[in-house]
């Protein structure tokens, strides 16, 4: 169920970017800034989550040994 939610969420993000970049009313500079801001925002959210996940798995393996 979680995997389906993640795939749906990623599809929404991709569709939003397609909609942004196919719009003729938004200047290219604004499109670029919004895309970079979005990528930076996801990096700020996802990189710490992935790092904590790896740390937790390492400690769980260490505790099991």
C-alpha positions in Angstrom: 0.0 0.0 0.0 2.9 2.4 0.8 4.5 1.7 -2.5 1.3 2.5 -4.3 1.1 5.8 -2.4 4.7 6.7 -3.3 4.1 5.9 -7.0 0.9 7.9 -7.1 2.7 10.9 -5.4 5.6 10.7 -7.8 3.2 10.6 -10.7 1.5 13.7 -9.4 4.8 15.5 -9.2 5.8 14.5 -12.7 2.4 15.6 -14.1 2.7 18.9 -12.3 6.1 19.5 -13.9 4.8 18.5 -17.3 1.9 21.0 -16.8 4.3 23.7 -15.7 6.7 23.2 -18.7 4.0 23.0 -21.2 2.4 26.3 -20.2 2.9 29.1 -22.6 2.0 31.8 -20.0 4.9 31.2 -17.6 8.3 32.5 -18.7 11.1 30.0 -19.0 13.1 31.7 -16.3 10.2 31.2 -13.8 9.8 27.6 -14.9 13.5 27.0 -14.3 13.4 28.7 -10.9 10.3 26.7 -9.8 11.8 23.4 -10.9 15.1 24.1 -9.1 13.2 25.2 -6.0 11.2 22.0 -6.1 14.3 19.9 -6.5 16.0 21.6 -3.6 13.0 21.2 -1.4 12.8 17.5 -2.1 16.5 17.1 -1.5 16.2 18.9 1.9 13.4 16.5 2.8 14.6 13.2 1.4 18.3 13.3 2.0 18.0 13.4 5.8 15.3 10.8 5.7 17.5 8.4 3.7 20.5 9.1 5.9 18.5 8.3 9.1 17.1 5.2 7.5 20.6 3.9 6.7 21.8 4.8 10.2 18.9 3.0 11.7 19.5 -0.1 9.6 23.2 -0.1 10.5 22.4 0.1 14.2 19.8 -2.7 13.9 22.3 -5.0 12.3 24.9 -4.1 14.9 22.4 -4.8 17.7 21.5 -8.2 16.2 25.1 -9.3 16.1 
